[in-house]
C-alpha cells in the first residue's frame, strides 16, 4: 500500500513538473468590453524577433468579444528588446502605435477594426531563451499590466495577465 501511494505521488509530481515547465497564456481584458484567453476563437499566437532593429513582437490568439464573431488580440511591439526585464507599455512603436495594444476585428480572419493604445503599464519578461539566435527556436514569457485607450474615442480597457510564446527558427533574428 505504501509503495502504491509513493507511485501515485511520483506520477502527480511528474505531471505538475510538466505543467510548470510549459506556462500558459492567460490574459484578461476589461472595460469597454470584456474577454479572456479562455474565450479563444483561433489558436494562432505568434512572436518574432528582428535582430538588427532589436524588436520583439507578440500577437495573442484571437479572443471572442461578446456573443458574435468579433474578436480581440493583444499585441506587443517592443523596440530595443534586451532580454529579461521590465518594459514600459507606452514606448512608441512603428506606425504611431505603443509597445502594448489591443486590436479588435469583426472576426478572427479580418484585419484590424480598431485599436487601443497603452496609456500606462508595463510588460515584464520573466523568461527569455535563445531570442535572436539564428536557426534556433526561441522562447519568451512574462506578464502584462496596462491601461489602454481607444485611438479615436474615450473608450478604455484594462489588460492583465501572463503570456508566453515560442519563436520559430524562421522568425528568430531576421
N, C-alpha and C positions, 0 to 999 in steps of 0.2 A: 504494500500500500504506500509506503514512504517513497519507494522508487518511482511509482506512478505519479505521485504528487510532484516530485522533482522533475520528472519528464514533462509534465504539463507546464510547470513553471518555466522550464527551458524553452518550450515552444512559444509561450506568451512573451518571453524576453526577446526571442528572435524576431517575432512579429513586431513588437514595439520598436526594436532597433531598426528594422527596415522602414517603419513609418517615420521615424525621426530622421533617417538618412535622406529621405525624399520629401522636402517640405511642400506644402500645398499652397496655391494662391487662394487667399481668402480676402476679398475686397468688399466693402460696403459703401454705397453711395446714398446720401440722404439729402433732403432739402426740396428743391423744385420738383424732383421725382425721387423715387426710391428703387433700388435694385441691389442685388448682391451677386457674388460669383457662384452662389448656389442656383441661380436662375440662368444658367448657360443656354445659349441657343446654338452656338458654334464653338468647336474646340480648335481654335487657330491662334492660340497665344504664341507670340514670337518675340525675338530680340536679336540684335545685331550690334556689331562694333566696327567703327571706321577708325583705323589706326592713325592715319595722318591727321585727321581732324580731332581725334580722341573723343568721339561721340558714341555714347551707349544709347541705344534706342530699345524701347519695350512697348509692346501692344498686348493688352489683355484679350482674353476670349470675349466674344460678344455676349452681353448680359441683357436679358429681356427687361423692357421697361413697360409696366402696365400689363394689360391683357392682350394687346395687339402685337403686331410684328416688330414694333420699334425696339431698337437696341441701344446700348451704351457701351463704350470701350474706354479703358483707361490707357493713356499713352504717356510715356516718359521720353524726353529727348534731353540727355544730359551731356552738354558740351564740357570739355575739359575733364572727362572722366579720369579718375586717378586711383580707382580701386575702392576698398572698404572705406567707409566714412559717411558723413552727412552732407547732403546737397540741398541747397535752397530750391524750393519748388518754383520760385518766381524767376529763376535765371532765364534771361532771354534766349530763345531757341530760334532756329530758322523759320521763315515765313511769318514773322510777327507773332510768334507763339511764346509760351512759357515752357519751362522744363517739364512741368506736370500739367496735363489737361485731361478733360473728359470729353469724348467725342460722341455725338448721337447720330443715328441714321434711321431711315424708315424701316430697314430690315437688315439682316446680317450680311447681305451681299451688296447693298448700295454704298455709295461713298459717303462723305461727310454731310450730315444735315446741318449741324451747328456744333459749336464747341465752347466749352467753359475753360477759362484760363485761371491759373493759380493766383490768388491774391496774398496768400500766406501759406506757410507749412514747409515740410521737408520730406525728402526721400533718404532713407538710411540704407546703405548697402552693408549687409551683415556678412555676406559670404561672396567671394569673387575668386573663381579659379579658371586659369587658362584664358582669360579675356585678352584678346589681341594676339594670341599665339596662333599663327597661320597653320592651317591644315589640322587643327585640333578642335574638339568641341570645348566650348566654354560653359561656365555655369555662374549665374548671378542670382542672389536672393536678398531680400530685405523687407523693410516696412515703409509705409507711406502714410502721412497725415497731412491733409491740406484742405484749405478752404478755396473755393473756386467761384468765379462769376461768369455769367454768360457774356459773350462778346458784345451783343447788341441790345441787352436788356438788363434789368436789375435782378434777374433770377440768380439764385445762389445754390451751391452744393457744398457738401462736406464729404470728403473721401478719406477712408481709414482702412487699414488692413495690412496684410503681408502678401508678398509676391515672390515669384521665382520663375526663372526660365533657363532653358538650355540654348546656347548659341551654336547653331550648326557650323561645321567647319567652313562652309562656303560663305557664311555671313560674319566670320570672325577675323576681322583685320583687313578687309578690302579697302 
